[in-house]
Amino acid sequence: MKYVLVIEGQETPLDETIAANDDVLRTTIAAYMPQLANAEIQRQTQGDTVRIQMLKRAGTKGSVAAVCQELGAAPPQLNPALSLVWQIEQLKLQKDLDITALIALQPQIEAAYTNGQKWEVAIARANLDLCRAPATPARIMPKLI
């Protein structure tokens, strides 16, 4: 009997000692492809060849519902710098923007700058955490436009 492993369309011949047992197969393949450590294994016999497919299973990172619930519970926030820019633009439109107005806005400008730096650090940290997170297969295939 010949054994052929199929992963994402790529076919690889396998030795019977590896292919005959699902646990041995998972352990062997997971050493090279960790995302397949818990893969679903499907076998089809075609003549004298057994085609083995390994399908990634969705992880347990969470669900869309949990993410939406967290986002819904978060307090609404507006970056103070955006609010300040809109306020300054309004002053420009009203032709009330002069040095006196800018001096009066100085405490708000400083606060917006400080808060903007905090937001920048928080966003960079979140981005780094997301980049470091291991890939997790989706249960839903997105439709390409």
C-alpha angles and dihedrals in degrees: 000000000000121000125207123187116211118198119170091336096311116119123211126178114236135203114245092238089064100034098048096069124050094210093050090046093050093047093048095046094041089062087066101026110029092183088070096056090106098029123147110246121213124184129200124181116214112177108304093344128088111205111205119197122195113201121191114239122221112261128233098247093125139275137271089250092058092049092048090049091052092048091047091052093049115100114251112256135186120198104250090222090063092051090049093049090053090049091051091046089053090052089050092052091049090047088237096119111113137132092278091055091047091050089050089051093049095101090050091046091052092046092048091049093049093046091045090056090051091050090049091054092046093049092047090050092049091047091051091049090051092048091050094048113104117249115264123197116241123235090216125058109222116231113243116227 
